[in-house]
């Protein structure tokens, strides 16, 4: 500890500077490290939310070149190509509830039914076109049948459901 005493006429000033110990240094380092970690976690979470809110996936089925291109559009301006595959690589387009399962809600884990439209490739990879819950299944069904009507001569379309109790 260091201290200074100054006396000016009727006022006496006392300044105290506490010593900086090894324990203080460790606490400072730990706080800086944890602060950086949690700040990075917070920024990653915020970036994920921004990406979810301000992006959309676009799929371009080109019948001239027989290719499917998937784009990610950010803020409606920036367009990034994610994949480019041939129609020959596509096995079928599947409408299913296979992604159903446990979901965290305010009451804890509950059984949740999700409906998806996926492109199944011949190499067993899946490309998800859309995923909705039970409230929007009619819109998803309309989308599936519209895709089937427009592209039935290029792809096989299937609907498969799994009983929710058997999950």
N, C-alpha and C positions, 0 to 999 in steps of 0.2 A: 504494500500500500504506500502511495506517495501522497503527501498533502502539502498544501501551501496556505499560509496565513498572511493576509494583507490587512494592514490597519490604515485606514484613511480617516482622518479626523475622528468622527464619532462612530464610524462604521468599521466593523471587523469582518473581513471576508474569509471564509474557510472553503478551500477546494480540495476534494478528496478524489484521487484516482485509484481505483482498486486494481490489484495485480491480476494478471491474466495467467491462470494456471493451466496445466495440461488437461484437466477435466473441462475447463471452459473451452479450450481449443477443440477437444473431441466433440463436445456438445455443439459447437458452431459448425464443425465439419459435418456432423450427422444431420443437423437441421438444413444445411445447404444441400446435402445429398438427397435427403428425403423431400425437400421442397422441390428440387429439380425433378425427382422421380414423379411426384404427384402432379406437378405442373405438366409434365410430358403426358402423363396418363389423362389428365383433363383435356389437353389439346388434342390428343388422339380421339377421345370420346367426342369432343366437339366437331372434329373433322369428319368423323363417321356419321354424325347426325346431319351435318351440312351436306355431305355426299348423298345421304339417303333422301333428304328433302329436295335438293336442287339438281338431281340427276335423273335421267331416264334411259332405259335401254331401247335401242331401235334395231329392228331386224329387217334386213333387205333381202327379199327373195327375188333374185334376178333370173327371169326365164330365158333371157338371151344367152347368158354365159353359164346357166345352170349352177349358180353359186349362191350360197347364203353368207351374208356379211352381217356381223353383229357390231353395233356401235354403242358407245357410251357418250351421251350428250350431257354436258355440264353447263348449267345456267342457261341453257337454250342456245348457246353460241359455240362453245368448243365441242368438237366432235372427234372422238378417238375410236379408231377401229380396234376391236378386241379380237375378233377371229374371222377367218375367211375359210369356209369349207365348201366342198362340192356337194351337189345333190346326191351323188353316188355314195357318199359317206353316211348318209342319213338312212337309218333303218326304219323308223316310224315316229309318229308324233302321238304322244300318249297323254290322255286326260285321266288323272287318277287322284286318289287320296292316300297314296303311299307315304307321304311325308307327315302324316298325322302322328300325334304322340303327346307326351307330357309337355305342358307349358306353364310357366310361372305367372300367376296372377296374384291379386291381393289376398286370396284365401290360401295360397300355397300352390302346389303342383296339381293341375287338373288335366284331364284328358281333353285334348283339343283336336279338332278335325280340320286339316288343311287340304285344299284342292290345288293341284298343279297341272300345268300344261308343260310338257317337256319334250324336247327333241332327243330321241335315243339314237346314238350313232352306232355304226356297226362295230366299232372298237370298244363298245360298252361304256363310253363316256356319255354324260347327260348334259344337255343345255336347257336350263329352265327358262321358259318364256314368261310365265306368270305364276304367282302363288297367292291365293286368297283364302279367307276363312269362310265359314258357312253363310255369312250374310251376303257375300258377293258371288255365290256359286251360280246364280242365274246369268250374271254378266259373263262369267267365265265360260259357261256352257254356250252362250251366244257367240263368244269369240271362237270357241273350238269349232262349232258348226259352220261359222263363216269361213274359217281357215280351211275346213274340210271341203266346203263347196268350191272354193277358189283353187285349191291345190290338190284335189283328190287324185288327179291323174299323175302326179309326181311322187306322192308319198302315201304310205299306209297310215291310216288314222285308227287308233284304238281307244276304247274307254274301259278302264279296269278299276273296280272298287274293292276295298278290303273292309270287312266288318270291323267296326271300331272296338268291339269287345275282345277281338282276337289279337289286339296289339300287345 
